[in-house]
Amino acid sequence: MIETLLHPRVIENKDWATLLFVFSFTLIAATKSIFENRFNEFAKLIFSDKYIKIYKDSSHLMSWFNVILFFVQLISFSFFIQIVLSHFGIVSKTDGIIYIRIITFLGVFVLSKFIIEKIIATAFNIEELEELINFHKVSYRSYIAVCILPINLILFYNNNTSDSLFTMFIGGVVFLNLFTYLISIKNYQNLLFSKMFYFILYLCALEIAPYYFLYYWITKS
């Protein structure tokens, strides 16, 4: 007599991810349509600093252009984090609950950091320096988020990504982030050097320490 073994068929639900990807690309298309000239300059950001020179005024930091792209940034980087964690076998990349936790934590982390930076900048009277640095970070990170969004899409639906390709992807994202910091320092080196003590304090307290403690918390958890 032949014994029949039944194995449950696990069907991964990726509908939530598809909706988020469609929503993100819709936001980008809407931003390009509404702010056509600004988006065209923004698209050249990696090759030219013309966008930074035109829109560096503090009033542009909280504009709708940056607000919309901030949501794209949250969605894109949250996918990136979940895909990385999935690649190392920590979580499942199709788990919508995990994604909600990641995007919530990321949003709270970024906004809390932004508010603390504002408070410290006001206390030390370095609002101009803080606004310039923040505008650079917001602009370049939004640019990186838009660039890696289609890569996230490919990696999310592809289950056979090689380790070398994945390492190159992570290394590219890290390199672009470091590259943007160097560009910021180069463009405003005179202002930074005139307030070197405050800049070092800002760099250690608000750029290095939060990510160190975040890394420590994740690795220990």
N, C-alpha and C positions, 0 to 999 in steps of 0.2 A: 504494500500500500504506500502510495506516494504522499509524503507529508508536505503540506503547503504552508509556507511561511508568508505572512502578510506584513509588509513594511509600510508604515505611514508615509504618505507623500507630502513633503513639506513644500508648500507654495509660498514664496516670498512676495509680500505685498509692496510694490514699488510705486503705487499710484500717488502716494503723498509726495514722493520725490519728483515724479513727473510734473505734478502741479506746481511745485516750487520752482523747478527749472523753467517751466513755461512762464510763470509769474515773474521771475527774474529777468528773462529776456524781454518780456513785455515792458517792464520798468525801464530797461535800457533803451528800448525802441521809443518809448514815450519821452524819455529824457532827451534823446537825440532830436525828436520832432519838436519839442517845446523849446529847448535851448540849443538850437542848431549850431549857431556860431560858437557858443561856448563849448559845446561837445566836440566840435571839429578841432578846436585848440587843445582840448583835453585829450583827444585821441593821439596827439603828437607829443604828449608829455614826456615820454621816454627818450625822445630825440631832441626836444627843444624845451627851454624854460619860459617860453613866451606866455604860456597859460598862467604860470606863477606870477609873472610880472604884471599881467593885466588884471588878475583877480586876487591879488594879495591883500587888498583892503579887508579889514576885519569884518565888514558888513557881509562879505561873500562867504564867510566861514559857515554861517547858519542859514544860508540860502536854500531854497527848495531843491536846487541842483544837487547840493551836497547831501541834503536830507534823504532824497530819493536814492542816491547812490550809496548812502550809508546802509540802507536796507539791503541793497544788492551785496554790499560788503559783508554784512552779517550772514546772509544766506550762503554766499560763496565760501567764506572762510569756515563756516560751520560744517559744510560738506567736506571741505578739505581736511578738517580735524577728524571727522568721523571716518573718512576713507583711510586716513593714515592709521588711526586706531584699529580699524578693521583689518588692514593689511598685516598688522602685528598680532592679530588674533585676540585683541582686547574686547572689542564689541562687534556687533553685526552692523554692516553698513546699511542694511535695509530696515533697521529698527527705528521706527518713527519716534518712539518715546525717548530713545537715546538722543536723537537729533534735537528734540524739543529741549532736553536738558542742556545740550551743548550750546544751542543758540541763545537760550535764556541766560546761561552763565556768561557767555561771551558778551552779550548785550549789557548785562549788569556790570561786568568787569570794565568794559570800554567806557561806559557812561560814568561809572564811579571814578575811574582814573581821570576822566576829563574834568569832573567837578573838583576833585582834589587839586588838580593842576591849576585850575582857576583860582582856588582859595590861596594856594601857596604863591602864585604869581602876584596876586593882590597884596598879600602880606609882605612880600619882598620888593614890591614895586617894579616888577619885570613883566608887566602885562604885554608890552609890545613884543618882547622876545618870545613869550609863551604863545601868543597868537600866531606869530610867524611860524614857529615850529609846528604848532597844531595844524595850521593850514597846509603845510608841506606834508605832514603825516596823513591827514585826511585825503588830500589829493592823490598822493602816490599809492596809498593803500586801496583807495577806490579803483585806481587804475589797475593795480595788481589783481584785485578781486574780479574785475571785468575780464581780465586776460585769462585767469585760471578757471573761470566759470565753465567754458566749453571743455576744458581738460577734466574738470570734475565730472562733467556729464559723461565723458568717455570712460573714465575710470570707474564710475559708479555702475555702469551697465556692462562693463567688461570684467569678467572674473578670471581672466588669464593674463594679468599684467605681470611682466617679468620684474624681478627684484631690482635689476640694474636700471630699468626705465623708471621704476617708482622712486629709486634713490635720486635719480637725476631730476625728477619732478620736485621732490622735497628740497633738494639742494638749490634748484632754480628759484623757488619761492623765498628761501632764506637769503640767497644772494641778492635778489631784487630788493628785499627789505633793508638789508645792510647798505646796498647801493643808494637807496633813497636817503638814508641818514647822511652818507658822505656828500651827496649833492646838497642837502640842506646846510651842512657845515660850510661847504665851499661857497655857496651863494651868500651866506650871511656871516662870513668869517670875521669881518670888521666889528660887527655888532656883538658877536659871540666873544671875541677876544677882549672887548671893552668891558664885558661883564663875565669874565672867565670864572670867577668864584661861584656866581649864581648858576652859571651854566653847568659846571661840574656837579653842584648840589642837585640841580634839576635832573641831570643825567643819571646820577647814582640813585636818587630817591624815587624818581618817577619813571625811569626807563629801564634800569637794570634790576632794581630790587623787586618790583612787582612780578616780573617774569621769572626771576630766580625762585621766589616763594611759590609761584604757580607751578613751576617745574618740580620743586621739592614736594609740594602737596600731591601732585599727580603721581609721581614715582612712588611715594610712600603709600598712596591709596591703592 
